[in-house]
Amino acid sequence: MGLLDFLGLGNKSESIQEFIEKGAVIIDVRSPGEFAGGHIKGSKNIPLSEIGTKINEIKKQNKPVIACCASGMRSSQATSILKQNGIDAINGGGWQSLQSKL
């Protein structure tokens, strides 16, 4: 595993497609205001500051997670938190870039 993979920034497009095929949910970790300004249809808004308190709720969905934000930095942090809690997660990067890969 390379450094980029560890940070959730490895070969995204192939992994994203694999996650979509597994029925992944998209969690947008931007603020509610940013989310209201535009987001991926069907994505769920859980701000990074709240992700740690929503672990059980996310686990109940029993689905892999694609995290996204504005640039990929917050979603990288969220991906780490999710993985540390046993959730199959990948960093989708910026939401607009992710949307173009879906």
C-alpha contacts under 8 A as a table, 3 or more apart, distances in Angstrom:
res1	aa1	res2	aa2	distance
1	M	5	D	5.95
1	M	6	F	6.68
2	G	5	D	5.21
2	G	6	F	6.29
2	G	10	G	7.85
3	L	6	F	5.00
3	L	7	L	6.28
4	L	7	L	5.09
4	L	8	G	6.16
4	L	9	L	4.77
4	L	10	G	4.91
5	D	8	G	4.89
5	D	9	L	5.39
5	D	10	G	4.28
5	D	11	N	7.66
6	F	9	L	7.39
6	F	10	G	7.81
7	L	10	G	7.69
7	L	76	S	6.26
7	L	80	S	7.74
8	G	76	S	6.05
8	G	79	T	7.11
8	G	90	I	5.93
8	G	91	N	4.99
9	L	12	K	6.55
9	L	76	S	7.86
9	L	91	N	6.56
9	L	93	G	7.70
11	N	14	E	6.26
11	N	15	S	6.53
12	K	15	S	5.18
12	K	16	I	5.72
12	K	91	N	7.86
12	K	92	G	6.86
13	S	16	I	5.11
13	S	17	Q	6.24
13	S	101	K	6.56
14	E	17	Q	5.28
14	E	18	E	6.32
15	S	18	E	4.94
15	S	19	F	6.14
15	S	90	I	7.89
16	I	19	F	5.03
16	I	20	I	6.12
16	I	66	I	7.45
16	I	90	I	7.63
16	I	92	G	7.02
16	I	101	K	7.88
17	Q	20	I	5.03
17	Q	21	E	6.14
17	Q	102	L	7.50
18	E	21	E	5.12
18	E	22	K	6.37
19	F	22	K	5.01
19	F	23	G	6.53
19	F	24	A	5.34
19	F	64	P	6.65
19	F	65	V	7.61
19	F	66	I	7.38
20	I	23	G	5.12
20	I	24	A	5.09
20	I	25	V	7.91
21	E	24	A	7.35
22	K	63	K	7.64
22	K	64	P	7.18
23	G	63	K	6.48
23	G	64	P	7.06
24	A	63	K	5.51
24	A	64	P	4.59
24	A	65	V	5.18
24	A	66	I	6.49
25	V	43	S	6.95
25	V	44	K	7.84
25	V	63	K	6.63
25	V	64	P	6.41
25	V	65	V	5.02
25	V	66	I	6.17
26	I	42	G	7.58
26	I	43	S	4.83
26	I	44	K	6.28
26	I	65	V	5.82
26	I	66	I	4.73
26	I	67	A	5.83
26	I	68	C	7.27
27	I	43	S	5.66
27	I	44	K	4.85
27	I	45	N	5.83
27	I	46	I	6.43
27	I	65	V	6.78
27	I	66	I	6.16
27	I	67	A	4.86
27	I	68	C	6.30
28	D	35	F	7.44
28	D	39	H	7.79
28	D	43	S	6.47
28	D	44	K	5.94
28	D	45	N	4.83
28	D	46	I	6.12
28	D	47	P	7.07
28	D	67	A	5.83
28	D	68	C	4.83
28	D	69	C	5.48
28	D	75	S	7.65
28	D	95	W	7.50
29	V	45	N	6.02
29	V	46	I	5.10
29	V	47	P	4.11
29	V	48	L	4.82
29	V	51	I	7.75
29	V	67	A	6.90
29	V	68	C	6.20
29	V	69	C	5.40
29	V	74	R	6.77
29	V	75	S	6.27
29	V	78	A	7.34
30	R	34	E	6.00
30	R	35	F	6.18
30	R	45	N	7.12
30	R	46	I	7.28
30	R	47	P	5.08
30	R	48	L	6.65
30	R	68	C	7.91
30	R	69	C	5.23
30	R	70	A	6.96
30	R	74	R	7.61
31	S	34	E	5.24
31	S	35	F	6.18
31	S	45	N	7.83
31	S	46	I	7.86
31	S	47	P	5.28
31	S	48	L	7.89
32	P	35	F	4.97
32	P	36	A	6.05
32	P	45	N	6.91
32	P	47	P	7.15
33	G	36	A	5.11
33	G	37	G	6.45
34	E	37	G	5.15
34	E	38	G	6.99
35	F	38	G	5.49
35	F	39	H	5.61
35	F	45	N	6.81
36	A	39	H	7.16
39	H	43	S	7.17
39	H	95	W	6.75
39	H	96	Q	7.76
40	I	43	S	5.51
40	I	95	W	6.80
40	I	96	Q	7.77
40	I	99	Q	6.26
46	I	50	E	6.35
46	I	51	I	6.14
47	P	50	E	5.41
47	P	51	I	6.35
48	L	51	I	5.16
48	L	52	G	7.94
48	L	74	R	6.60
48	L	75	S	7.65
48	L	77	Q	7.84
48	L	78	A	6.17
49	S	52	G	7.35
50	E	53	T	5.46
50	E	54	K	6.55
51	I	54	K	5.20
51	I	55	I	6.60
51	I	78	A	6.85
51	I	81	I	7.81
52	G	55	I	5.74
52	G	81	I	7.05
53	T	56	N	7.77
54	K	57	E	5.22
54	K	58	I	6.17
55	I	58	I	5.11
55	I	59	K	6.04
55	I	82	L	7.29
55	I	85	N	7.33
56	N	59	K	4.97
56	N	60	K	6.16
57	E	60	K	5.27
57	E	61	Q	7.04
58	I	61	Q	5.58
58	I	62	N	7.41
59	K	62	N	5.38
59	K	63	K	7.50
59	K	87	I	6.80
63	K	88	D	7.66
64	P	87	I	6.76
64	P	88	D	4.84
64	P	89	A	5.67
65	V	87	I	7.49
65	V	88	D	6.27
65	V	89	A	4.57
65	V	90	I	6.41
66	I	89	A	5.78
66	I	90	I	5.05
66	I	91	N	5.90
66	I	92	G	5.59
67	A	75	S	5.16
67	A	76	S	7.65
67	A	78	A	6.86
67	A	79	T	6.37
67	A	89	A	7.22
67	A	90	I	6.29
67	A	91	N	5.08
67	A	92	G	5.40
67	A	93	G	7.19
68	C	72	G	6.35
68	C	74	R	7.65
68	C	75	S	4.90
68	C	91	N	6.37
68	C	92	G	5.06
68	C	93	G	5.03
68	C	94	G	5.52
68	C	95	W	5.30
68	C	98	L	7.48
69	C	72	G	5.71
69	C	73	M	7.43
69	C	74	R	6.12
69	C	75	S	5.48
69	C	93	G	6.33
69	C	94	G	5.01
69	C	95	W	5.52
70	A	73	M	7.89
70	A	74	R	7.91
70	A	93	G	7.39
70	A	94	G	4.51
70	A	95	W	5.92
70	A	96	Q	7.72
71	S	74	R	7.63
71	S	93	G	5.91
71	S	94	G	4.23
71	S	95	W	7.58
72	G	75	S	5.19
72	G	76	S	5.95
72	G	91	N	7.10
72	G	92	G	7.08
72	G	93	G	3.70
72	G	94	G	4.88
73	M	76	S	5.12
73	M	77	Q	6.60
73	M	93	G	7.34
74	R	77	Q	5.11
74	R	78	A	6.18
75	S	78	A	4.84
75	S	79	T	5.93
75	S	91	N	5.70
75	S	92	G	7.22
75	S	93	G	6.29
76	S	79	T	5.08
76	S	80	S	6.37
76	S	91	N	5.46
76	S	93	G	7.41
77	Q	80	S	5.20
77	Q	81	I	6.40
78	A	81	I	5.08
78	A	82	L	6.13
79	T	82	L	5.11
79	T	83	K	6.07
79	T	89	A	5.70
79	T	90	I	5.87
79	T	91	N	5.75
80	S	83	K	5.18
80	S	84	Q	6.09
81	I	84	Q	5.16
81	I	85	N	6.44
82	L	85	N	5.17
82	L	86	G	6.55
82	L	87	I	5.19
82	L	88	D	7.35
82	L	89	A	6.37
83	K	86	G	5.09
83	K	87	I	5.00
83	K	88	D	6.12
83	K	89	A	6.09
84	Q	87	I	7.41
92	G	95	W	7.33
92	G	98	L	5.80
93	G	97	S	7.05
93	G	98	L	6.45
94	G	97	S	5.38
94	G	98	L	6.10
95	W	98	L	4.94
95	W	99	Q	5.94
96	Q	99	Q	5.04
96	Q	100	S	6.49
97	S	100	S	5.33
97	S	101	K	6.81
98	L	101	K	5.20
98	L	102	L	6.60
99	Q	102	L	5.32
